[in-house]
Amino acid sequence: MVKKGPVEFHTGYWQTSGHREPFERPPVVITATAATHVPGVGATAVRLYSPVLPAGQQSLDRWFDTKAFTNPAPFTLGNDSRTQPNLRGPAEKNFNLSLSRSQRLKEGVNLQFRAEFFKRFKSSAIRRTSRQRQ
């Protein structure tokens, strides 16, 4: 039990919590240059063949075969989905952290301080970058 003194008034009643979320390899997102020429309407890429590389051929510089995609013709949409269900990125881990303190000022009046940090210690085997094929 916390005593009601000046030190306890400033240092007591703190709470912390954390939540760890493991992610299983998220799908890779492939985009294309907006060939529709319509504001607000983007285009997906045209997939020529499966971009999945065998496990022995994957590296940091070449995770999948980029030649499997091309930009759609002007004023058309691509034939591919936005995410690739068979093409997965590296596994990620995520940790959310919160720190809070409730302080009773007088009867019926409480003050609460709360700080929440999302994706605080996010880690990934490989950093995802945004690369667009021209």
VMD Tcl script that builds the backbone (N, CA, C; Angstrom):
set m [mol new atoms 402]
animate dup $m
set s [atomselect $m all]
$s set {name element resname resid chain x y z} {
  {N N MET 1 A 0.838 -1.177 0.000}
  {CA C MET 1 A 0.000 0.000 0.000}
  {C C MET 1 A 0.884 1.242 0.000}
  {N N VAL 2 A 0.537 2.225 -0.820}
  {CA C VAL 2 A 1.302 3.456 -0.923}
  {C C VAL 2 A 0.830 4.425 0.154}
  {N N LYS 3 A 1.794 4.972 0.876}
  {CA C LYS 3 A 1.453 5.940 1.915}
  {C C LYS 3 A 1.211 7.299 1.279}
  {N N LYS 4 A 0.481 8.138 1.954}
  {CA C LYS 4 A 0.123 9.450 1.415}
  {C C LYS 4 A 1.048 10.504 1.984}
  {N N GLY 5 A 2.198 10.662 1.354}
  {CA C GLY 5 A 3.163 11.678 1.743}
  {C C GLY 5 A 3.625 12.412 0.498}
  {N N PRO 6 A 4.496 13.410 0.616}
  {CA C PRO 6 A 4.930 14.174 -0.552}
  {C C PRO 6 A 5.723 13.330 -1.563}
  {N N VAL 7 A 6.546 12.405 -1.089}
  {CA C VAL 7 A 7.311 11.561 -2.015}
  {C C VAL 7 A 6.379 10.611 -2.752}
  {N N GLU 8 A 5.483 9.972 -2.043}
  {CA C GLU 8 A 4.552 9.040 -2.655}
  {C C GLU 8 A 3.589 9.744 -3.610}
  {N N PHE 9 A 3.286 11.019 -3.312}
  {CA C PHE 9 A 2.414 11.791 -4.184}
  {C C PHE 9 A 3.020 11.921 -5.576}
  {N N HIS 10 A 4.343 12.060 -5.674}
  {CA C HIS 10 A 5.010 12.250 -6.961}
  {C C HIS 10 A 5.494 10.948 -7.599}
  {N N THR 11 A 5.783 9.937 -6.795}
  {CA C THR 11 A 6.365 8.715 -7.354}
  {C C THR 11 A 5.423 7.524 -7.377}
  {N N GLY 12 A 4.307 7.604 -6.714}
  {CA C GLY 12 A 3.409 6.456 -6.628}
  {C C GLY 12 A 2.408 6.372 -7.765}
  {N N TYR 13 A 1.709 5.287 -7.830}
  {CA C TYR 13 A 0.580 5.053 -8.726}
  {C C TYR 13 A 0.969 4.941 -10.206}
  {N N TRP 14 A 2.195 4.549 -10.512}
  {CA C TRP 14 A 2.599 4.352 -11.905}
  {C C TRP 14 A 2.254 2.939 -12.350}
  {N N GLN 15 A 1.869 2.795 -13.602}
  {CA C GLN 15 A 1.571 1.482 -14.176}
  {C C GLN 15 A 2.258 1.379 -15.532}
  {N N THR 16 A 2.752 0.200 -15.845}
  {CA C THR 16 A 3.334 -0.059 -17.155}
  {C C THR 16 A 2.688 -1.307 -17.739}
  {N N SER 17 A 2.668 -1.369 -19.045}
  {CA C SER 17 A 2.182 -2.579 -19.708}
  {C C SER 17 A 2.858 -2.680 -21.068}
  {N N GLY 18 A 2.936 -3.880 -21.552}
  {CA C GLY 18 A 3.545 -4.124 -22.848}
  {C C GLY 18 A 2.798 -5.214 -23.575}
  {N N HIS 19 A 2.906 -5.193 -24.874}
  {CA C HIS 19 A 2.230 -6.186 -25.709}
  {C C HIS 19 A 3.139 -6.526 -26.879}
  {N N ARG 20 A 3.449 -7.782 -27.039}
  {CA C ARG 20 A 4.313 -8.234 -28.123}
  {C C ARG 20 A 3.456 -8.894 -29.191}
  {N N GLU 21 A 3.664 -8.491 -30.438}
  {CA C GLU 21 A 2.910 -9.050 -31.558}
  {C C GLU 21 A 3.869 -9.648 -32.576}
  {N N PRO 22 A 3.918 -10.960 -32.685}
  {CA C PRO 22 A 4.744 -11.533 -33.748}
  {C C PRO 22 A 3.957 -11.541 -35.057}
  {N N PHE 23 A 4.589 -11.113 -36.128}
  {CA C PHE 23 A 3.936 -11.136 -37.431}
  {C C PHE 23 A 4.549 -12.249 -38.262}
  {N N GLU 24 A 3.722 -12.986 -38.900}
  {CA C GLU 24 A 4.208 -13.973 -39.839}
  {C C GLU 24 A 4.399 -13.298 -41.172}
  {N N ARG 25 A 5.473 -13.402 -41.751}
  {CA C ARG 25 A 5.851 -12.892 -43.055}
  {C C ARG 25 A 4.724 -12.215 -43.836}
  {N N PRO 26 A 4.659 -10.892 -43.849}
  {CA C PRO 26 A 3.579 -10.176 -44.549}
  {C C PRO 26 A 3.747 -10.272 -46.066}
  {N N PRO 27 A 2.651 -10.185 -46.817}
  {CA C PRO 27 A 2.762 -10.241 -48.280}
  {C C PRO 27 A 3.459 -8.998 -48.833}
  {N N VAL 28 A 4.168 -9.177 -49.915}
  {CA C VAL 28 A 4.870 -8.080 -50.575}
  {C C VAL 28 A 3.856 -7.287 -51.393}
  {N N VAL 29 A 3.944 -5.957 -51.340}
  {CA C VAL 29 A 3.041 -5.080 -52.074}
  {C C VAL 29 A 3.763 -4.592 -53.327}
  {N N ILE 30 A 3.143 -4.803 -54.490}
  {CA C ILE 30 A 3.714 -4.373 -55.769}
  {C C ILE 30 A 2.829 -3.264 -56.329}
  {N N THR 31 A 3.429 -2.127 -56.666}
  {CA C THR 31 A 2.677 -1.028 -57.268}
  {C C THR 31 A 3.269 -0.704 -58.633}
  {N N ALA 32 A 2.552 0.076 -59.394}
  {CA C ALA 32 A 3.009 0.480 -60.723}
  {C C ALA 32 A 2.802 1.974 -60.881}
  {N N THR 33 A 3.429 2.521 -61.894}
  {CA C THR 33 A 3.220 3.922 -62.218}
  {C C THR 33 A 1.754 4.124 -62.583}
  {N N ALA 34 A 1.150 5.198 -62.112}
  {CA C ALA 34 A -0.274 5.442 -62.371}
  {C C ALA 34 A -0.494 5.677 -63.865}
  {N N ALA 35 A -0.865 4.629 -64.578}
  {CA C ALA 35 A -1.058 4.715 -66.029}
  {C C ALA 35 A -2.485 5.077 -66.403}
  {N N THR 36 A -3.358 5.200 -65.412}
  {CA C THR 36 A -4.766 5.469 -65.725}
  {C C THR 36 A -4.998 6.917 -66.118}
  {N N HIS 37 A -4.145 7.808 -65.649}
  {CA C HIS 37 A -4.274 9.256 -65.881}
  {C C HIS 37 A -5.601 9.802 -65.341}
  {N N VAL 38 A -6.154 9.122 -64.359}
  {CA C VAL 38 A -7.373 9.562 -63.685}
  {C C VAL 38 A -6.982 9.888 -62.247}
  {N N PRO 39 A -7.244 11.095 -61.772}
  {CA C PRO 39 A -6.861 11.458 -60.406}
  {C C PRO 39 A -7.478 10.518 -59.374}
  {N N GLY 40 A -6.650 10.031 -58.473}
  {CA C GLY 40 A -7.132 9.176 -57.399}
  {C C GLY 40 A -7.242 7.708 -57.762}
  {N N VAL 41 A -6.995 7.340 -58.996}
  {CA C VAL 41 A -7.091 5.946 -59.413}
  {C C VAL 41 A -5.690 5.452 -59.750}
  {N N GLY 42 A -5.184 4.535 -58.952}
  {CA C GLY 42 A -3.868 3.975 -59.192}
  {C C GLY 42 A -3.956 2.728 -60.047}
  {N N ALA 43 A -2.830 2.228 -60.412}
  {CA C ALA 43 A -2.780 1.031 -61.249}
  {C C ALA 43 A -1.950 -0.039 -60.557}
  {N N THR 44 A -2.279 -1.269 -60.827}
  {CA C THR 44 A -1.453 -2.380 -60.370}
  {C C THR 44 A -0.555 -2.794 -61.516}
  {N N ALA 45 A 0.474 -3.542 -61.206}
  {CA C ALA 45 A 1.421 -3.970 -62.230}
  {C C ALA 45 A 0.822 -5.090 -63.086}
  {N N VAL 46 A 1.441 -5.320 -64.211}
  {CA C VAL 46 A 1.100 -6.457 -65.067}
  {C C VAL 46 A 2.088 -7.565 -64.711}
  {N N ARG 47 A 1.559 -8.706 -64.270}
  {CA C ARG 47 A 2.431 -9.826 -63.912}
  {C C ARG 47 A 2.604 -10.719 -65.120}
  {N N LEU 48 A 3.846 -10.962 -65.505}
  {CA C LEU 48 A 4.145 -11.787 -66.663}
  {C C LEU 48 A 4.298 -13.260 -66.292}
  {N N TYR 49 A 4.870 -13.522 -65.109}
  {CA C TYR 49 A 5.041 -14.884 -64.608}
  {C C TYR 49 A 5.257 -14.805 -63.098}
  {N N SER 50 A 5.371 -15.934 -62.440}
  {CA C SER 50 A 5.522 -15.957 -60.984}
  {C C SER 50 A 6.854 -15.341 -60.569}
  {N N PRO 51 A 6.831 -14.380 -59.656}
  {CA C PRO 51 A 8.070 -13.713 -59.244}
  {C C PRO 51 A 8.838 -14.444 -58.146}
  {N N VAL 52 A 8.315 -15.542 -57.648}
  {CA C VAL 52 A 8.918 -16.241 -56.511}
  {C C VAL 52 A 10.225 -16.907 -56.941}
  {N N LEU 53 A 11.292 -16.613 -56.221}
  {CA C LEU 53 A 12.588 -17.239 -56.477}
  {C C LEU 53 A 12.772 -18.422 -55.547}
  {N N PRO 54 A 13.493 -19.434 -55.978}
  {CA C PRO 54 A 13.811 -20.531 -55.051}
  {C C PRO 54 A 14.597 -19.998 -53.852}
  {N N ALA 55 A 14.485 -20.670 -52.729}
  {CA C ALA 55 A 15.104 -20.188 -51.483}
  {C C ALA 55 A 16.601 -19.967 -51.631}
  {N N GLY 56 A 17.290 -20.738 -52.419}
  {CA C GLY 56 A 18.724 -20.589 -52.582}
  {C C GLY 56 A 19.113 -19.373 -53.406}
  {N N GLN 57 A 18.204 -18.805 -54.181}
  {CA C GLN 57 A 18.509 -17.657 -55.027}
  {C C GLN 57 A 18.122 -16.321 -54.390}
  {N N GLN 58 A 17.392 -16.353 -53.286}
  {CA C GLN 58 A 16.978 -15.114 -52.629}
  {C C GLN 58 A 18.154 -14.508 -51.866}
  {N N SER 59 A 18.277 -13.190 -51.955}
  {CA C SER 59 A 19.315 -12.469 -51.213}
  {C C SER 59 A 18.736 -11.122 -50.779}
  {N N LEU 60 A 19.530 -10.337 -50.058}
  {CA C LEU 60 A 19.068 -9.014 -49.624}
  {C C LEU 60 A 18.798 -8.109 -50.816}
  {N N ASP 61 A 19.583 -8.236 -51.863}
  {CA C ASP 61 A 19.412 -7.388 -53.042}
  {C C ASP 61 A 18.396 -7.938 -54.033}
  {N N ARG 62 A 18.084 -9.204 -53.928}
  {CA C ARG 62 A 17.152 -9.812 -54.887}
  {C C ARG 62 A 16.238 -10.788 -54.148}
  {N N TRP 63 A 15.161 -10.255 -53.582}
  {CA C TRP 63 A 14.219 -11.063 -52.808}
  {C C TRP 63 A 13.247 -11.790 -53.726}
  {N N PHE 64 A 12.922 -11.170 -54.868}
  {CA C PHE 64 A 12.041 -11.777 -55.864}
  {C C PHE 64 A 12.456 -11.284 -57.242}
  {N N ASP 65 A 11.911 -11.889 -58.282}
  {CA C ASP 65 A 12.273 -11.551 -59.655}
  {C C ASP 65 A 11.484 -10.328 -60.105}
  {N N THR 66 A 12.142 -9.173 -60.186}
  {CA C THR 66 A 11.456 -7.936 -60.559}
  {C C THR 66 A 11.085 -7.913 -62.045}
  {N N LYS 67 A 11.718 -8.751 -62.846}
  {CA C LYS 67 A 11.398 -8.800 -64.275}
  {C C LYS 67 A 10.048 -9.470 -64.535}
  {N N ALA 68 A 9.458 -10.040 -63.486}
  {CA C ALA 68 A 8.147 -10.676 -63.630}
  {C C ALA 68 A 7.030 -9.641 -63.701}
  {N N PHE 69 A 7.350 -8.359 -63.463}
  {CA C PHE 69 A 6.345 -7.301 -63.471}
  {C C PHE 69 A 6.714 -6.228 -64.487}
  {N N THR 70 A 5.710 -5.607 -65.048}
  {CA C THR 70 A 5.904 -4.474 -65.938}
  {C C THR 70 A 4.768 -3.486 -65.716}
  {N N ASN 71 A 4.969 -2.256 -66.130}
  {CA C ASN 71 A 3.926 -1.240 -65.997}
  {C C ASN 71 A 2.825 -1.490 -67.023}
  {N N PRO 72 A 1.574 -1.185 -66.686}
  {CA C PRO 72 A 0.481 -1.352 -67.653}
  {C C PRO 72 A 0.539 -0.287 -68.747}
  {N N ALA 73 A -0.135 -0.578 -69.837}
  {CA C ALA 73 A -0.211 0.385 -70.945}
  {C C ALA 73 A -0.969 1.629 -70.473}
  {N N PRO 74 A -0.753 2.780 -71.111}
  {CA C PRO 74 A -1.466 4.003 -70.703}
  {C C PRO 74 A -2.988 3.817 -70.738}
  {N N PHE 75 A -3.646 4.419 -69.783}
  {CA C PHE 75 A -5.110 4.413 -69.625}
  {C C PHE 75 A -5.666 3.018 -69.336}
  {N N THR 76 A -4.848 2.129 -68.769}
  {CA C THR 76 A -5.314 0.787 -68.403}
  {C C THR 76 A -4.908 0.478 -66.968}
  {N N LEU 77 A -5.545 -0.515 -66.403}
  {CA C LEU 77 A -5.186 -1.036 -65.093}
  {C C LEU 77 A -4.376 -2.310 -65.309}
  {N N GLY 78 A -3.575 -2.671 -64.338}
  {CA C GLY 78 A -2.797 -3.896 -64.456}
  {C C GLY 78 A -3.659 -5.123 -64.228}
  {N N ASN 79 A -3.071 -6.312 -64.369}
  {CA C ASN 79 A -3.804 -7.558 -64.201}
  {C C ASN 79 A -3.479 -8.264 -62.892}
  {N N ASP 80 A -2.704 -7.630 -62.044}
  {CA C ASP 80 A -2.235 -8.288 -60.835}
  {C C ASP 80 A -2.917 -7.711 -59.600}
  {N N SER 81 A -2.859 -8.462 -58.516}
  {CA C SER 81 A -3.386 -7.952 -57.250}
  {C C SER 81 A -2.350 -7.031 -56.622}
  {N N ARG 82 A -2.766 -6.227 -55.665}
  {CA C ARG 82 A -1.857 -5.282 -55.019}
  {C C ARG 82 A -0.843 -6.015 -54.150}
  {N N THR 83 A -1.283 -7.058 -53.463}
  {CA C THR 83 A -0.370 -7.858 -52.649}
  {C C THR 83 A -0.168 -9.210 -53.306}
  {N N GLN 84 A 0.987 -9.778 -53.082}
  {CA C GLN 84 A 1.338 -11.069 -53.666}
  {C C GLN 84 A 1.181 -12.160 -52.612}
  {N N PRO 85 A 0.158 -13.007 -52.711}
  {CA C PRO 85 A -0.055 -14.015 -51.665}
  {C C PRO 85 A 1.059 -15.060 -51.583}
  {N N ASN 86 A 1.735 -15.345 -52.673}
  {CA C ASN 86 A 2.799 -16.349 -52.666}
  {C C ASN 86 A 4.183 -15.744 -52.482}
  {N N LEU 87 A 4.249 -14.441 -52.379}
  {CA C LEU 87 A 5.524 -13.748 -52.220}
  {C C LEU 87 A 5.494 -13.033 -50.877}
  {N N ARG 88 A 6.267 -13.533 -49.941}
  {CA C ARG 88 A 6.231 -13.012 -48.571}
  {C C ARG 88 A 7.527 -12.321 -48.199}
  {N N GLY 89 A 7.390 -11.273 -47.409}
  {CA C GLY 89 A 8.546 -10.554 -46.898}
  {C C GLY 89 A 9.114 -11.267 -45.687}
  {N N PRO 90 A 10.122 -10.686 -45.071}
  {CA C PRO 90 A 10.717 -11.299 -43.885}
  {C C PRO 90 A 9.787 -11.177 -42.675}
  {N N ALA 91 A 9.964 -12.070 -41.729}
  {CA C ALA 91 A 9.147 -12.051 -40.516}
  {C C ALA 91 A 9.476 -10.809 -39.689}
  {N N GLU 92 A 8.451 -10.244 -39.060}
  {CA C GLU 92 A 8.626 -9.051 -38.239}
  {C C GLU 92 A 8.098 -9.315 -36.846}
  {N N LYS 93 A 8.698 -8.632 -35.869}
  {CA C LYS 93 A 8.202 -8.666 -34.498}
  {C C LYS 93 A 7.909 -7.234 -34.084}
  {N N ASN 94 A 6.909 -7.056 -33.247}
  {CA C ASN 94 A 6.480 -5.734 -32.843}
  {C C ASN 94 A 6.242 -5.725 -31.337}
  {N N PHE 95 A 6.533 -4.597 -30.690}
  {CA C PHE 95 A 6.315 -4.474 -29.251}
  {C C PHE 95 A 5.704 -3.116 -28.952}
  {N N ASN 96 A 4.542 -3.117 -28.296}
  {CA C ASN 96 A 3.865 -1.888 -27.878}
  {C C ASN 96 A 4.077 -1.709 -26.378}
  {N N LEU 97 A 4.269 -0.472 -25.953}
  {CA C LEU 97 A 4.574 -0.182 -24.565}
  {C C LEU 97 A 3.717 0.985 -24.092}
  {N N SER 98 A 3.235 0.916 -22.858}
  {CA C SER 98 A 2.480 2.044 -22.308}
  {C C SER 98 A 2.918 2.314 -20.871}
  {N N LEU 99 A 2.832 3.573 -20.511}
  {CA C LEU 99 A 3.174 4.029 -19.173}
  {C C LEU 99 A 2.068 4.987 -18.745}
  {N N SER 100 A 1.483 4.749 -17.571}
  {CA C SER 100 A 0.385 5.614 -17.139}
  {C C SER 100 A 0.457 5.849 -15.632}
  {N N ARG 101 A -0.189 6.928 -15.237}
  {CA C ARG 101 A -0.255 7.275 -13.823}
  {C C ARG 101 A -1.581 7.956 -13.547}
  {N N SER 102 A -2.267 7.499 -12.544}
  {CA C SER 102 A -3.509 8.129 -12.106}
  {C C SER 102 A -3.241 8.819 -10.772}
  {N N GLN 103 A -3.680 10.053 -10.679}
  {CA C GLN 103 A -3.480 10.811 -9.443}
  {C C GLN 103 A -4.809 11.398 -9.002}
  {N N ARG 104 A -5.184 11.103 -7.788}
  {CA C ARG 104 A -6.405 11.665 -7.226}
  {C C ARG 104 A -6.099 13.058 -6.696}
  {N N LEU 105 A -6.772 14.067 -7.244}
  {CA C LEU 105 A -6.550 15.443 -6.802}
  {C C LEU 105 A -7.436 15.791 -5.616}
  {N N LYS 106 A -8.697 15.422 -5.708}
  {CA C LYS 106 A -9.631 15.571 -4.598}
  {C C LYS 106 A -10.766 14.585 -4.859}
  {N N GLU 107 A -11.673 14.488 -3.975}
  {CA C GLU 107 A -12.747 13.499 -4.123}
  {C C GLU 107 A -13.549 13.772 -5.392}
  {N N GLY 108 A -13.624 12.765 -6.228}
  {CA C GLY 108 A -14.368 12.873 -7.478}
  {C C GLY 108 A -13.581 13.479 -8.632}
  {N N VAL 109 A -12.324 13.880 -8.393}
  {CA C VAL 109 A -11.503 14.473 -9.449}
  {C C VAL 109 A -10.173 13.719 -9.521}
  {N N ASN 110 A -9.935 13.085 -10.661}
  {CA C ASN 110 A -8.699 12.351 -10.891}
  {C C ASN 110 A -7.994 12.928 -12.117}
  {N N LEU 111 A -6.688 12.869 -12.102}
  {CA C LEU 111 A -5.873 13.296 -13.235}
  {C C LEU 111 A -5.092 12.077 -13.704}
  {N N GLN 112 A -5.119 11.841 -15.015}
  {CA C GLN 112 A -4.398 10.684 -15.533}
  {C C GLN 112 A -3.410 11.129 -16.601}
  {N N PHE 113 A -2.174 10.665 -16.456}
  {CA C PHE 113 A -1.132 10.860 -17.458}
  {C C PHE 113 A -0.944 9.520 -18.150}
  {N N ARG 114 A -0.901 9.541 -19.477}
  {CA C ARG 114 A -0.732 8.294 -20.214}
  {C C ARG 114 A 0.181 8.531 -21.413}
  {N N ALA 115 A 1.168 7.671 -21.562}
  {CA C ALA 115 A 2.064 7.705 -22.724}
  {C C ALA 115 A 2.054 6.314 -23.342}
  {N N GLU 116 A 1.768 6.252 -24.629}
  {CA C GLU 116 A 1.727 4.971 -25.328}
  {C C GLU 116 A 2.705 5.014 -26.489}
  {N N PHE 117 A 3.471 3.970 -26.633}
  {CA C PHE 117 A 4.481 3.873 -27.679}
  {C C PHE 117 A 4.167 2.635 -28.509}
  {N N PHE 118 A 3.794 2.855 -29.768}
  {CA C PHE 118 A 3.453 1.751 -30.646}
  {C C PHE 118 A 4.636 1.430 -31.544}
  {N N LYS 119 A 4.837 0.156 -31.787}
  {CA C LYS 119 A 5.943 -0.334 -32.612}
  {C C LYS 119 A 7.271 0.182 -32.074}
  {N N ARG 120 A 7.417 0.171 -30.756}
  {CA C ARG 120 A 8.589 0.741 -30.100}
  {C C ARG 120 A 9.870 -0.002 -30.451}
  {N N PHE 121 A 9.849 -1.303 -30.394}
  {CA C PHE 121 A 11.038 -2.099 -30.673}
  {C C PHE 121 A 10.789 -2.972 -31.896}
  {N N LYS 122 A 10.337 -2.353 -32.958}
  {CA C LYS 122 A 10.021 -3.097 -34.171}
  {C C LYS 122 A 11.307 -3.663 -34.758}
  {N N SER 123 A 11.263 -4.924 -35.132}
  {CA C SER 123 A 12.449 -5.536 -35.717}
  {C C SER 123 A 12.053 -6.362 -36.925}
  {N N SER 124 A 12.956 -6.418 -37.859}
  {CA C SER 124 A 12.739 -7.168 -39.082}
  {C C SER 124 A 14.068 -7.737 -39.522}
  {N N ALA 125 A 14.036 -8.904 -40.141}
  {CA C ALA 125 A 15.269 -9.508 -40.623}
  {C C ALA 125 A 15.849 -8.684 -41.765}
  {N N ILE 126 A 14.994 -8.121 -42.601}
  {CA C ILE 126 A 15.413 -7.304 -43.724}
  {C C ILE 126 A 14.563 -6.051 -43.715}
  {N N ARG 127 A 15.158 -4.912 -43.935}
  {CA C ARG 127 A 14.398 -3.661 -43.995}
  {C C ARG 127 A 13.671 -3.574 -45.305}
  {N N ARG 128 A 12.365 -3.344 -45.251}
  {CA C ARG 128 A 11.599 -3.182 -46.478}
  {C C ARG 128 A 11.813 -1.782 -47.026}
  {N N THR 129 A 12.062 -1.694 -48.306}
  {CA C THR 129 A 12.249 -0.393 -48.938}
  {C C THR 129 A 11.220 -0.224 -50.028}
  {N N SER 130 A 11.021 1.002 -50.423}
  {CA C SER 130 A 10.083 1.286 -51.496}
  {C C SER 130 A 10.876 1.514 -52.773}
  {N N ARG 131 A 10.723 0.627 -53.707}
  {CA C ARG 131 A 11.403 0.760 -54.991}
  {C C ARG 131 A 10.349 0.684 -56.074}
  {N N GLN 132 A 10.415 1.594 -56.987}
  {CA C GLN 132 A 9.448 1.610 -58.080}
  {C C GLN 132 A 10.192 1.401 -59.370}
  {N N ARG 133 A 9.658 0.518 -60.179}
  {CA C ARG 133 A 10.286 0.222 -61.457}
  {C C ARG 133 A 9.852 1.254 -62.480}
  {N N GLN 134 A 10.797 1.802 -63.187}
  {CA C GLN 134 A 10.491 2.834 -64.187}
  {C C GLN 134 A 10.327 2.225 -65.552}
}
mol reanalyze $m
mol bondsrecalc $m
mol representation Tube
mol addrep $m
